[in-house]
């Protein structure tokens, strides 16, 4: 059966699904710590520790979801039952996260955060892992995969930063009681309901809009060993023996931890260091949307010019150097001071360029992971995209696990107080926050990028893998035809 090209509707539906994970990331990475710590007064160590512990749940649930998706057989394929089935529970648990029971102690609140964050993250994983695993099944073209991930990242950024900008401009406006609207508990009610509704819509659009592609996606042809614990562990160990996967996984854990650290602290820097109002913070979130718009078309161009690995490394290290420059300069009193008319434009411009460089790095590493699927299939004979993109989901969950843990550590080490007024923040508090944040962020990015030196797959190597798999599949089809001919009864 000839595979038709991916239609525009299918591409846009597939990309739009990333809005769901983008909104969840915006809320959990940026607002969850601020909400429980500065709005409700729960110590940062308890909040960050509770969220970090959910990584133990992810470590078990994500590979299981990926493996289960690989083994599923249904009339709508092996990915879509998970995609469509995840819409309602993801939206429900997301909304519930912002309505904690009243009267809980700090430790009880930590247990609540752990439970609800775990349920939300397992639900979004049931969507994110199968939908991401569809990428290498939708196309095996080296460049087309990068373009498809570029579209997905653009929608993900639109969800993350579009939702954040709208919330800051509409839900978290300044009031006489709350000069900084992002500290107003009433704003989080509408924030929660809108986020849940958009997550539900995005997942359904992705699932329904790509249903027509199901007949052309790779399906599970045989039951094999099934989803037994031994086969599950065997498949996971097999994945971790792949050098390309290991290098991406190592980079991914460190980079997403750094992204989570940034996301969890960016409102602290904007609110307490640069003294920005909610409408100014809302404007700054658009720099990331500009960044994604630049990155989507540029990522495949840099990939074709430098290769995926070099592009990922150069953009990661260059991007974080530029991104940290306002904080480094502020520490040495060389940057624009709060209230300066050039402060906001400078932060916007630096954020847009820095964000584009980081996005180009992320797009290329995701495309590299898709190429690992064929490399693994050549070595083992198994097409287990779900297992590999379960690892990708786990890496992204690190942004709200290890990232928020790192943020909590930064806040605790810098002795930054809870529920503090902006006017009460001293220069010493600001410097302490900066000196603990900057080395941690830079170290995570640079060490992670260096791990990519071990990634072995080039464009030529990928094409060779694809040709080998096509030859094997053609030989298998011919063998099936011969077996059928010899096995048919004589007339």
VENMOJO-V590573 format. One record per residue. N is the residue number from 1. RES is the residue in three letters. SS is DSSP state (@ for helix, = for strand, . for the rest). PHI is phi in radians with two decimals (* if undefined). NEAR is the number of other C-alpha atoms within 8 Angstrom. Layout:
N/RES/SS/PHI/NEAR, N/RES/SS/PHI/NEAR
This chain:
1/UNK/./*/2, 2/UNK/./-1.22/3, 3/UNK/./-1.61/5, 4/UNK/./-1.27/4, 5/UNK/./-1.08/4, 6/UNK/./-1.20/8, 7/UNK/./-1.36/6, 8/UNK/@/-1.09/6, 9/UNK/@/-1.06/7, 10/UNK/@/-1.15/11, 11/UNK/@/-1.10/11, 12/UNK/@/-1.18/9, 13/UNK/@/-1.12/13, 14/UNK/@/-1.08/15, 15/UNK/@/-1.14/17, 16/UNK/@/-1.09/13, 17/UNK/./-1.02/17, 18/UNK/@/-1.16/15, 19/UNK/@/-1.01/17, 20/UNK/@/-1.06/14, 21/UNK/@/-1.20/14, 22/UNK/@/-1.10/15, 23/UNK/@/-1.16/14, 24/UNK/@/-1.04/12, 25/UNK/@/-1.13/11, 26/UNK/@/-1.04/15, 27/UNK/@/-1.24/10, 28/UNK/@/-1.36/10, 29/UNK/@/-1.40/15, 30/UNK/@/-1.76/15, 31/UNK/@/-1.75/10, 32/UNK/@/-1.10/9, 33/UNK/@/-1.13/15, 34/UNK/@/-1.07/12, 35/UNK/@/-1.11/11, 36/UNK/@/-1.31/11, 37/UNK/@/-1.47/14, 38/UNK/@/-1.60/13, 39/UNK/@/-1.53/11, 40/UNK/./-1.68/7, 41/UNK/./1.47/9, 42/UNK/./-1.39/12, 43/UNK/./-0.93/9, 44/UNK/@/-1.04/12, 45/UNK/@/-1.10/10, 46/UNK/@/-1.21/11, 47/UNK/@/-1.10/15, 48/UNK/@/-1.15/15, 49/UNK/@/-1.14/11, 50/UNK/@/-1.11/12, 51/UNK/@/-1.22/15, 52/UNK/@/-1.09/12, 53/UNK/@/-1.13/10, 54/UNK/@/-1.15/12, 55/UNK/@/-1.09/13, 56/UNK/@/-1.13/7, 57/UNK/@/-1.18/9, 58/UNK/@/-1.05/13, 59/UNK/@/-1.06/9, 60/UNK/@/-1.63/8, 61/UNK/@/-1.25/9, 62/UNK/@/-1.10/15, 63/UNK/@/-1.08/12, 64/UNK/@/-1.12/9, 65/UNK/@/-1.10/13, 66/UNK/@/-1.09/16, 67/UNK/@/-1.16/13, 68/UNK/@/-1.08/9, 69/UNK/@/-1.12/12, 70/UNK/@/-1.06/13, 71/UNK/@/-1.63/11, 72/UNK/./-1.26/10, 73/UNK/./-2.23/8, 74/UNK/./-2.71/7, 75/UNK/./-1.25/4, 76/UNK/./-1.94/9, 77/UNK/./1.47/13, 78/UNK/./-1.79/14, 79/UNK/./-1.75/14, 80/UNK/@/-1.18/12, 81/UNK/@/-1.02/10, 82/UNK/@/-1.29/12, 83/UNK/@/-1.06/17, 84/UNK/@/-1.20/12, 85/UNK/@/-1.30/7, 86/UNK/./-1.54/13, 87/UNK/@/-1.04/14, 88/UNK/@/-1.19/8, 89/UNK/@/-1.10/9, 90/UNK/@/-1.10/15, 91/UNK/@/-1.10/13, 92/UNK/@/-1.11/9, 93/UNK/@/-1.21/11, 94/UNK/@/-1.06/13, 95/UNK/@/-1.09/12, 96/UNK/@/-1.07/10, 97/UNK/./-1.06/10, 98/UNK/./-1.75/9, 99/UNK/./-2.26/6, 100/UNK/./-1.18/8, 101/UNK/./-1.08/5, 102/UNK/./-1.43/4, 103/UNK/./1.44/4, 104/UNK/./-1.44/8, 105/UNK/./-1.29/6, 106/UNK/@/-1.04/9, 107/UNK/@/-1.18/8, 108/UNK/@/-1.11/8, 109/UNK/@/-1.13/11, 110/UNK/@/-1.09/12, 111/UNK/@/-1.13/9, 112/UNK/@/-1.05/9, 113/UNK/@/-1.04/12, 114/UNK/@/-1.05/12, 115/UNK/@/-1.16/8, 116/UNK/@/-1.25/11, 117/UNK/@/-1.18/11, 118/UNK/@/-1.09/11, 119/UNK/@/-1.15/9, 120/UNK/@/-1.12/12, 121/UNK/@/-1.25/11, 122/UNK/@/-1.14/11, 123/UNK/@/-1.18/11, 124/UNK/@/-1.20/11, 125/UNK/@/-1.14/12, 126/UNK/@/-1.13/12, 127/UNK/@/-1.63/14, 128/UNK/@/-1.16/12, 129/UNK/@/-1.18/16, 130/UNK/@/-1.11/16, 131/UNK/@/-1.20/12, 132/UNK/@/-1.17/8, 133/UNK/@/-1.16/13, 134/UNK/./-1.22/11, 135/UNK/@/-0.98/12, 136/UNK/@/-1.19/12, 137/UNK/@/-1.52/9, 138/UNK/@/-1.39/10, 139/UNK/./-2.76/8, 140/UNK/./-1.89/9, 141/UNK/./-1.30/6, 142/UNK/@/-1.02/10, 143/UNK/@/-1.44/9, 144/UNK/@/-1.07/9, 145/UNK/@/-1.13/14, 146/UNK/@/-1.11/14, 147/UNK/@/-1.12/12, 148/UNK/@/-1.16/11, 149/UNK/@/-1.21/13, 150/UNK/@/-1.07/13, 151/UNK/@/-1.13/12, 152/UNK/@/-1.13/13, 153/UNK/@/-1.20/14, 154/UNK/@/-1.08/14, 155/UNK/@/-1.16/14, 156/UNK/@/-1.09/17, 157/UNK/@/-1.16/14, 158/UNK/@/-1.07/13, 159/UNK/@/-1.14/15, 160/UNK/@/-1.13/15, 161/UNK/@/-1.61/14, 162/UNK/@/-1.16/12, 163/UNK/@/-1.15/12, 164/UNK/@/-1.13/12, 165/UNK/@/-1.15/14, 166/UNK/@/-1.08/10, 167/UNK/@/-1.12/11, 168/UNK/@/-1.16/15, 169/UNK/@/-1.42/11, 170/UNK/@/-2.01/7, 171/UNK/@/-1.53/12, 172/UNK/./-2.00/14, 173/UNK/./-1.24/12, 174/UNK/./-1.18/10, 175/UNK/./-2.27/8, 176/UNK/./-0.99/5, 177/UNK/./-1.40/4, 178/UNK/./-2.26/9, 179/UNK/./-1.09/8, 180/UNK/./-1.78/13, 181/UNK/@/-1.07/15, 182/UNK/@/-1.19/9, 183/UNK/@/-1.80/11, 184/UNK/./-1.53/11, 185/UNK/./-1.10/8, 186/UNK/./-1.13/6, 187/UNK/@/-1.12/11, 188/UNK/@/-1.31/10, 189/UNK/@/-1.20/9, 190/UNK/@/-1.16/9, 191/UNK/@/-0.97/10, 192/UNK/@/-1.16/12, 193/UNK/@/-1.18/9, 194/UNK/@/-1.15/8, 195/UNK/@/-1.05/14, 196/UNK/@/-1.08/13, 197/UNK/@/-1.13/9, 198/UNK/@/-1.20/10, 199/UNK/@/-1.07/16, 200/UNK/@/-1.02/13, 201/UNK/@/-1.13/9, 202/UNK/@/-1.09/13, 203/UNK/@/-1.15/15, 204/UNK/@/-1.14/13, 205/UNK/@/-1.06/12, 206/UNK/@/-1.08/14, 207/UNK/@/-1.16/14, 208/UNK/@/-1.22/8, 209/UNK/@/-1.21/12, 210/UNK/./-1.91/11, 211/UNK/@/-1.02/9, 212/UNK/@/-1.18/6, 213/UNK/@/-1.53/10, 214/UNK/@/-0.94/9, 215/UNK/@/-1.06/6, 216/UNK/@/-1.85/7, 217/UNK/./-1.50/10, 218/UNK/./-1.15/5, 219/UNK/./-1.99/7, 220/UNK/./-1.36/10, 221/UNK/./-1.47/4, 222/UNK/./-2.51/4, 223/UNK/./-1.30/7, 224/UNK/./1.01/4, 225/UNK/./-1.40/6, 226/UNK/./1.38/7, 227/UNK/./-1.60/9, 228/UNK/./-1.41/7, 229/UNK/@/-0.96/6, 230/UNK/@/-1.06/6, 231/UNK/@/-1.19/10, 232/UNK/@/-1.09/11, 233/UNK/@/-1.17/8, 234/UNK/@/-1.08/8, 235/UNK/@/-1.14/9, 236/UNK/@/-1.15/10, 237/UNK/@/-1.12/8, 238/UNK/@/-1.10/8, 239/UNK/@/-1.11/11, 240/UNK/@/-1.31/9, 241/UNK/./-1.50/7, 242/UNK/./-1.45/9, 243/UNK/@/-1.10/10, 244/UNK/@/-1.09/12, 245/UNK/@/-1.14/13, 246/UNK/@/-1.07/10, 247/UNK/@/-1.19/13, 248/UNK/@/-1.17/14, 249/UNK/@/-1.12/11, 250/UNK/@/-1.08/10, 251/UNK/@/-1.10/14, 252/UNK/@/-1.10/12, 253/UNK/@/-1.06/12, 254/UNK/@/-1.26/12, 255/UNK/@/-1.21/11, 256/UNK/@/-1.27/14, 257/UNK/@/-1.11/16, 258/UNK/@/-1.12/13, 259/UNK/@/-1.14/10, 260/UNK/@/-1.15/17, 261/UNK/@/-1.05/16, 262/UNK/@/-1.10/11, 263/UNK/@/-1.08/11, 264/UNK/@/-1.33/16, 265/UNK/@/-1.92/10, 266/UNK/@/-1.06/9, 267/UNK/@/-1.24/10, 268/UNK/@/-1.13/9, 269/UNK/@/-1.17/9, 270/UNK/@/-1.12/11, 271/UNK/@/-1.41/12, 272/UNK/@/-1.76/11, 273/UNK/@/-1.70/9, 274/UNK/./-1.60/9, 275/UNK/./1.01/10, 276/UNK/./-1.55/10, 277/UNK/./-1.44/11, 278/UNK/@/-1.05/14, 279/UNK/@/-1.18/9, 280/UNK/@/-1.23/9, 281/UNK/@/-1.13/12, 282/UNK/@/-1.08/14, 283/UNK/@/-1.10/9, 284/UNK/@/-1.14/13, 285/UNK/@/-1.14/12, 286/UNK/@/-1.25/11, 287/UNK/@/-1.12/13, 288/UNK/@/-1.27/14, 289/UNK/@/-1.20/14, 290/UNK/@/-1.08/10, 291/UNK/@/-1.04/16, 292/UNK/@/-1.15/15, 293/UNK/@/-1.13/9, 294/UNK/@/-1.28/9, 295/UNK/@/-1.23/14, 296/UNK/@/-0.98/14, 297/UNK/@/-1.40/10, 298/UNK/@/-1.39/9, 299/UNK/@/-1.01/15, 300/UNK/@/-1.16/12, 301/UNK/@/-1.22/8, 302/UNK/@/-1.13/11, 303/UNK/@/-1.08/12, 304/UNK/@/-1.19/9, 305/UNK/@/-1.42/6, 306/UNK/@/-1.84/9, 307/UNK/./1.59/11, 308/UNK/@/-1.16/14, 309/UNK/@/-1.16/13, 310/UNK/@/-1.08/8, 311/UNK/@/-1.05/14, 312/UNK/@/-1.07/14, 313/UNK/@/-1.22/12, 314/UNK/@/-1.11/9, 315/UNK/@/-1.20/12, 316/UNK/@/-1.16/14, 317/UNK/@/-1.23/11, 318/UNK/@/-1.13/9, 319/UNK/@/-1.13/13, 320/UNK/@/-1.24/12, 321/UNK/@/-1.07/9, 322/UNK/@/-1.19/9, 323/UNK/@/-1.11/11, 324/UNK/@/-1.47/10, 325/UNK/@/-1.02/8, 326/UNK/@/-1.09/9, 327/UNK/@/-1.27/9, 328/UNK/@/-1.11/10, 329/UNK/@/-1.14/10, 330/UNK/@/-1.12/11, 331/UNK/@/-1.04/10, 332/UNK/./-1.65/7, 333/UNK/./1.01/6, 334/UNK/./-1.99/7, 335/UNK/./-1.81/8, 336/UNK/./-1.09/8, 337/UNK/./-1.43/8, 338/UNK/./-0.94/9, 339/UNK/./1.65/6, 340/UNK/./-1.18/7, 341/UNK/@/-1.15/6, 342/UNK/@/-1.59/7, 343/UNK/@/-1.08/11, 344/UNK/@/-1.14/9, 345/UNK/@/-1.04/8, 346/UNK/@/-1.15/8, 347/UNK/@/-1.10/10, 348/UNK/@/-1.13/10, 349/UNK/@/-1.11/9, 350/UNK/@/-1.09/10, 351/UNK/@/-1.11/13, 352/UNK/@/-1.17/13, 353/UNK/@/-1.22/10, 354/UNK/@/-1.03/13, 355/UNK/@/-1.11/14, 356/UNK/@/-1.12/14, 357/UNK/@/-1.14/14, 358/UNK/@/-1.15/12, 359/UNK/@/-1.12/12, 360/UNK/@/-1.06/15, 361/UNK/@/-1.10/15, 362/UNK/@/-1.11/9, 363/UNK/@/-1.05/13, 364/UNK/@/-1.21/16, 365/UNK/@/-1.22/12, 366/UNK/@/-1.14/10, 367/UNK/@/-1.15/12, 368/UNK/@/-1.08/12, 369/UNK/@/-1.14/13, 370/UNK/@/-1.08/12, 371/UNK/@/-1.21/12, 372/UNK/@/-1.12/11, 373/UNK/@/-1.00/13, 374/UNK/@/-1.21/13, 375/UNK/@/-1.05/10, 376/UNK/@/-1.17/13, 377/UNK/@/-1.13/12, 378/UNK/@/-1.09/11, 379/UNK/@/-1.38/6, 380/UNK/@/-2.06/6, 381/UNK/./1.45/7, 382/UNK/./-2.00/7, 383/UNK/./-1.68/8, 384/UNK/./-2.05/10, 385/UNK/@/-1.05/13, 386/UNK/@/-1.05/14, 387/UNK/@/-1.13/14, 388/UNK/@/-1.22/14, 389/UNK/@/-1.41/14, 390/UNK/@/-1.15/14, 391/UNK/@/-1.11/11, 392/UNK/@/-1.10/11, 393/UNK/@/-1.10/12, 394/UNK/@/-1.06/12, 395/UNK/@/-1.05/12, 396/UNK/@/-1.20/11, 397/UNK/@/-1.13/12, 398/UNK/./-1.04/14, 399/UNK/./-1.13/16, 400/UNK/./-1.81/15, 401/UNK/./-1.80/16, 402/UNK/@/-1.04/13, 403/UNK/@/-1.09/18, 404/UNK/@/-1.25/17, 405/UNK/@/-1.08/14, 406/UNK/@/-1.11/11, 407/UNK/@/-1.12/13, 408/UNK/@/-1.06/13, 409/UNK/@/-1.13/9, 410/UNK/@/-1.06/11, 411/UNK/@/-1.15/11, 412/UNK/@/-1.22/10, 413/UNK/@/-1.14/8, 414/UNK/./-1.45/10, 415/UNK/./1.00/8, 416/UNK/./-1.40/9, 417/UNK/./-1.32/5, 418/UNK/./-1.45/10, 419/UNK/./0.83/8, 420/UNK/./-1.61/8, 421/UNK/./-1.33/6, 422/UNK/@/-1.02/8, 423/UNK/@/-1.16/5, 424/UNK/@/-1.57/6, 425/UNK/./-1.36/10, 426/UNK/./-1.60/7, 427/UNK/@/-1.07/6, 428/UNK/@/-1.14/6, 429/UNK/@/-1.10/11, 430/UNK/@/-1.08/11, 431/UNK/@/-1.08/9, 432/UNK/@/-1.11/10, 433/UNK/@/-1.10/12, 434/UNK/@/-1.16/11, 435/UNK/@/-1.21/9, 436/UNK/@/-1.54/11, 437/UNK/@/-1.43/9, 438/UNK/@/-1.02/11, 439/UNK/@/-1.11/8, 440/UNK/@/-1.15/8, 441/UNK/@/-1.11/11, 442/UNK/@/-1.08/11, 443/UNK/@/-1.08/8, 444/UNK/@/-1.08/12, 445/UNK/@/-1.17/14, 446/UNK/@/-1.19/10, 447/UNK/@/-1.08/10, 448/UNK/@/-1.07/14, 449/UNK/@/-1.09/13, 450/UNK/@/-1.15/9, 451/UNK/@/-1.10/12, 452/UNK/@/-1.15/12, 453/UNK/@/-1.02/8, 454/UNK/@/-1.55/8, 455/UNK/./-1.30/12, 456/UNK/./-1.77/6, 457/UNK/./-1.51/10, 458/UNK/./-1.77/8, 459/UNK/@/-1.08/8, 460/UNK/@/-1.11/6, 461/UNK/@/-1.11/8, 462/UNK/@/-1.11/13, 463/UNK/@/-1.07/9, 464/UNK/@/-1.11/8, 465/UNK/@/-1.08/11, 466/UNK/@/-1.09/10, 467/UNK/@/-1.13/8, 468/UNK/@/-1.09/9, 469/UNK/@/-1.17/11, 470/UNK/@/-1.09/8, 471/UNK/@/-1.12/8, 472/UNK/@/-1.09/8, 473/UNK/@/-1.16/8, 474/UNK/@/-1.12/8, 475/UNK/@/-1.12/8, 476/UNK/@/-1.15/8, 477/UNK/@/-1.13/8, 478/UNK/@/-1.12/8, 479/UNK/@/-1.14/8, 480/UNK/@/-1.09/8, 481/UNK/@/-1.14/8, 482/UNK/@/-1.12/8, 483/UNK/@/-1.11/8, 484/UNK/@/-1.15/8, 485/UNK/@/-1.18/7, 486/UNK/@/-1.26/6, 487/UNK/@/-1.52/6, 488/UNK/./-1.30/6, 489/UNK/./-1.18/4, 490/UNK/./-1.21/3, 491/UNK/./-1.87/2
